[in-house]
Every structure is written in C-alpha cells, then in structure tokens.
Amino acid sequence: MAMDRTDHCILAMLQRHGRITNAELAERVSLSPSACLRRVQRLEASGVIAGYAAQVDPAAIGLGLQAFVRVQLKQHDAATVERFVELTNGWDEVAACHALTGDMDYLLHVYVSDLEHFSRFLLDQLLRTAGVADVNSSFVLRTVKRSPSMSLAPPDAA
C-alpha cells in the first residue's frame, strides 16, 4: 500500500496515543475529521494497522519474571515445526515466538510469575511435548526500553 507523509503522521500518533479521538487525531495531522477517519479505515483495511491493545504492566498482574528462551528442535520436518508452532501458540506464558536464523530455531519471550513457574513451563511443556533438542534461557534483570512503537521512515520526497 502506498503511504504518504500524512499516513506516517497518523501511524506515529496512533502508536503513541492509541486512545486519541478521531477529532483530536485529525487536528494534529491537519485533516478534516472525515478525511482522517477514511485514512485510518484504509490503514486498518489494508492491514497496516493490525489492531489495538492496552499495554499491561506484567509485574502488576503477577508476572514478575521474564525470560528469553532460545529453542533448537530435534527435527525440522514440516510436522515437527507445525506441532511446535501449534503448541507455542497455545501457551499463555509465551508472549512472542520468532523463527531465527543461526544455530537456534526459535526465540521465545516468556512471562511467568516466578522461577518455579518457569521451571514447570520449561520441564512440563517445552521440553516434554514440543520436540525440542536444546534450550538456552536468559532472564531479564531489568527492562531498559519497552515500546510497542516502530520507527516510521518518512516516504521518499521524490
């Protein structure tokens, strides 16, 4: 989808202020409310805006321990990969799962209540059922930056 500078401004504003009213958004990007709404609806329909969500503090809901878990599968056939992906999508502890290049196959971002919860997740779910050959875990000591916003490169002026 072709996007212009105004579309980029709309996206940047919505990333920072997801609950902004259409009238306020229109004012900030110098559009009429109806033109602004049409642009937002076009960005949603095209999939550029994938959805809206509240940002929740994990510690405030009892998920005080985060880990990044690198996973290597035993086999890489379609059935094993499909099973791993299916299981991963069903685990509430996994906030994100990324397929990787390099010596590990996947990177999981895991939120759990404590080390015992992590141990149960690792031993009872990840290692027991998912066709995993190896894992390497790193625990988050402190989050330095957490932002749902992405850098939006302005469209070429040409």
C-alpha positions in Angstrom: 0.0 0.0 0.0 1.3 3.4 -0.9 1.6 5.7 2.1 2.3 9.4 2.2 3.7 11.7 4.9 0.2 12.2 6.4 -0.3 8.4 6.7 3.0 8.2 8.5 2.0 11.0 10.9 -1.3 9.2 11.6 0.5 6.0 12.4 3.1 7.7 14.6 0.3 9.5 16.5 -1.7 6.3 17.0 1.3 4.4 18.2 1.9 7.0 20.9 -1.7 7.8 21.7 -3.9 4.8 20.8 -7.0 6.1 22.6 -6.9 9.5 20.8 -10.3 10.6 19.4 -10.6 10.9 15.7 -11.3 14.6 16.1 -8.0 15.2 18.0 -6.1 13.0 15.6 -7.5 14.9 12.6 -6.5 18.2 14.2 -2.9 17.0 15.0 -2.4 15.8 11.4 -4.1 18.8 9.8 -7.0 16.9 8.2 -10.8 17.2 8.5 -12.3 14.5 10.8 -14.0 12.7 7.9 -10.8 12.6 5.8 -8.8 11.4 8.8 -11.3 8.7 9.6 -11.2 7.5 5.9 -7.4 7.3 6.1 -7.4 5.3 9.4 -10.0 2.9 8.0 -7.9 2.4 4.9 -4.8 1.7 7.0 -6.9 -0.8 9.0 -8.4 -2.5 6.0 -5.0 -2.9 4.3 -3.5 -4.5 7.4 -1.0 -1.7 8.1 -2.8 -1.1 11.4 -3.1 -4.7 12.7 -5.1 -3.9 15.8 -5.3 -2.0 19.1 -4.4 -3.2 22.6 -3.8 -2.0 26.1 -0.3 -2.1 27.4 -0.3 -4.1 30.6 2.5 -4.0 33.2 3.4 -7.7 33.6 4.5 -7.3 37.3 1.2 -5.6 38.2 -0.6 -8.8 37.2 1.8 -11.2 38.9 4.1 -12.0 36.0 7.3 -10.7 37.6 9.8 -12.9 35.8 10.6 -12.6 32.1 12.9 -14.9 30.1 14.1 -15.2 26.6 14.4 -18.8 25.6 16.3 -19.9 22.5 15.0 -23.2 21.2 16.5 -25.8 18.9 14.2 -28.5 17.5 15.2 -32.2 17.3 13.9 -32.4 13.7 13.0 -29.8 11.1 10.4 -31.7 9.1 7.0 -29.9 8.4 5.1 -32.0 11.0 7.6 -31.2 13.8 7.6 -27.5 13.0 3.9 -27.3 12.7 3.4 -29.1 16.1 5.9 -26.8 17.8 4.1 -23.7 16.4 0.7 -25.0 17.4 1.9 -25.8 21.0 3.6 -22.4 21.3 0.5 -20.5 20.2 -1.4 -22.3 23.0 1.0 -21.5 25.8 -0.1 -18.4 27.8 3.5 -18.0 29.1 4.8 -17.2 25.6 4.2 -13.6 24.6 6.2 -13.8 21.4 7.8 -16.5 19.3 10.2 -15.7 16.5 11.8 -18.2 13.9 15.5 -17.5 13.7 18.5 -17.9 11.5 21.7 -19.4 13.1 22.2 -22.2 15.5 18.9 -21.9 17.3 15.5 -22.3 15.6 13.2 -20.1 17.7 13.3 -17.3 20.3 10.5 -17.3 22.9 9.7 -14.3 25.1 8.2 -15.8 28.2 6.4 -14.2 31.1 6.0 -16.2 34.3 5.2 -15.5 38.0 8.5 -16.8 39.4 11.3 -19.3 38.9 9.2 -22.3 39.9 6.6 -21.3 37.3 9.4 -21.1 34.7 10.7 -24.5 35.7 7.3 -26.0 35.3 6.8 -24.4 31.9 10.3 -25.5 30.8 10.1 -29.1 32.0 6.4 -29.9 31.7 5.6 -28.1 28.5 8.6 -27.0 26.4 10.9 -30.0 26.8 8.4 -32.7 27.3 5.9 -32.1 24.4 7.4 -29.9 21.7 10.1 -31.9 20.0 12.8 -29.7 21.5 16.5 -30.8 21.4 18.0 -27.9 23.3 17.1 -24.7 25.1 19.1 -21.7 26.3 17.4 -19.3 28.7 18.3 -15.8 29.7 16.4 -14.0 32.4 15.5 -10.3 32.2 17.2 -8.4 35.1 15.8 -5.0 34.1 13.8 -3.7 31.1 15.7 -0.7 29.7 13.2 0.1 27.0 9.8 -1.3 26.2 7.8 0.3 23.4 5.2 -1.0 21.1 6.0 1.8 18.6 8.1 1.2 15.5 10.3 3.7 13.7 8.4 5.1 10.8 10.6 6.1 7.9 9.1 9.0 6.1 8.1 8.3 2.5 10.6 9.5 -0.1 10.1 13.1 -1.1 10.8 12.3 -4.7 
